[in-house]
Amino acid sequence: MDNIDEWFVTRDLAEFRENAHEWRRCSSNASRKRFTKDTGVRWSELLRLSYFDPIKFIVIDPMHCLFLGIARWIVKRIWVDEGILNQQSFIKIQKKMDEFQIPSDLGRIPGKIHCGEGFSNFTADQCIIMVLI
């Protein structure tokens, strides 16, 4: 938590493109999987376009990234690990959430927030409802 400035470092476009070309040169699917795991890069035909910048042109998918990935990460790494939220907090949050009534077509209010690491057992729909509440 001390080095928050190092969490999100902008990638270098030239290095990204070089890694993508390296990925293409991998001789097997297994080596490509290892390479992708190590670098986080794989080839895309869009890289043939000289103006295409995969770092700046990325579209963040709110369901998978925000509601399933980043939101859980924030809760775990910042709120839980730093002691901002604890088991008693989760129980209070759950009691408040249980007081809400939402239209049935929106789904159910997430339950068992106090189980696990807080919000870790939520589906994408439940994360959306949690944010909207």
Contacts in CASP RR format, 6 or more apart in sequence:
PFRMAT RR
TARGET T0000
AUTHOR 0000-0000-0000
METHOD contacts of the structure
MODEL  1
MDNIDEWFVTRDLAEFRENAHEWRRCSSNASRKRFTKDTGVRWSELLRLS
YFDPIKFIVIDPMHCLFLGIARWIVKRIWVDEGILNQQSFIKIQKKMDEF
QIPSDLGRIPGKIHCGEGFSNFTADQCIIMVLI
1 77 0 8 1.000
1 78 0 8 1.000
1 81 0 8 1.000
1 82 0 8 1.000
10 55 0 8 1.000
11 55 0 8 1.000
13 53 0 8 1.000
13 54 0 8 1.000
13 55 0 8 1.000
16 41 0 8 1.000
16 54 0 8 1.000
16 55 0 8 1.000
17 47 0 8 1.000
19 35 0 8 1.000
19 39 0 8 1.000
19 40 0 8 1.000
19 41 0 8 1.000
20 41 0 8 1.000
20 42 0 8 1.000
20 43 0 8 1.000
20 44 0 8 1.000
20 47 0 8 1.000
21 43 0 8 1.000
22 35 0 8 1.000
22 39 0 8 1.000
23 32 0 8 1.000
23 35 0 8 1.000
23 36 0 8 1.000
23 39 0 8 1.000
23 41 0 8 1.000
23 42 0 8 1.000
23 43 0 8 1.000
24 43 0 8 1.000
26 32 0 8 1.000
26 35 0 8 1.000
32 42 0 8 1.000
35 41 0 8 1.000
35 42 0 8 1.000
36 42 0 8 1.000
44 54 0 8 1.000
46 52 0 8 1.000
46 54 0 8 1.000
47 54 0 8 1.000
60 66 0 8 1.000
63 124 0 8 1.000
63 128 0 8 1.000
64 124 0 8 1.000
67 124 0 8 1.000
67 127 0 8 1.000
67 128 0 8 1.000
67 131 0 8 1.000
68 124 0 8 1.000
68 127 0 8 1.000
71 119 0 8 1.000
71 127 0 8 1.000
71 131 0 8 1.000
72 119 0 8 1.000
72 120 0 8 1.000
72 122 0 8 1.000
72 127 0 8 1.000
75 85 0 8 1.000
75 117 0 8 1.000
75 118 0 8 1.000
75 119 0 8 1.000
75 120 0 8 1.000
76 117 0 8 1.000
76 118 0 8 1.000
76 120 0 8 1.000
78 84 0 8 1.000
79 85 0 8 1.000
80 86 0 8 1.000
80 117 0 8 1.000
80 118 0 8 1.000
85 93 0 8 1.000
85 118 0 8 1.000
87 114 0 8 1.000
90 113 0 8 1.000
90 114 0 8 1.000
90 118 0 8 1.000
91 114 0 8 1.000
93 113 0 8 1.000
93 114 0 8 1.000
94 111 0 8 1.000
94 112 0 8 1.000
94 113 0 8 1.000
94 114 0 8 1.000
97 109 0 8 1.000
97 110 0 8 1.000
97 111 0 8 1.000
97 113 0 8 1.000
97 130 0 8 1.000
97 133 0 8 1.000
98 109 0 8 1.000
98 111 0 8 1.000
100 109 0 8 1.000
100 133 0 8 1.000
102 109 0 8 1.000
102 129 0 8 1.000
102 133 0 8 1.000
106 129 0 8 1.000
107 125 0 8 1.000
107 129 0 8 1.000
108 126 0 8 1.000
108 129 0 8 1.000
109 129 0 8 1.000
109 133 0 8 1.000
110 119 0 8 1.000
110 122 0 8 1.000
110 126 0 8 1.000
110 127 0 8 1.000
110 129 0 8 1.000
110 130 0 8 1.000
111 126 0 8 1.000
112 121 0 8 1.000
113 119 0 8 1.000
115 121 0 8 1.000
119 127 0 8 1.000
119 130 0 8 1.000
122 130 0 8 1.000
END
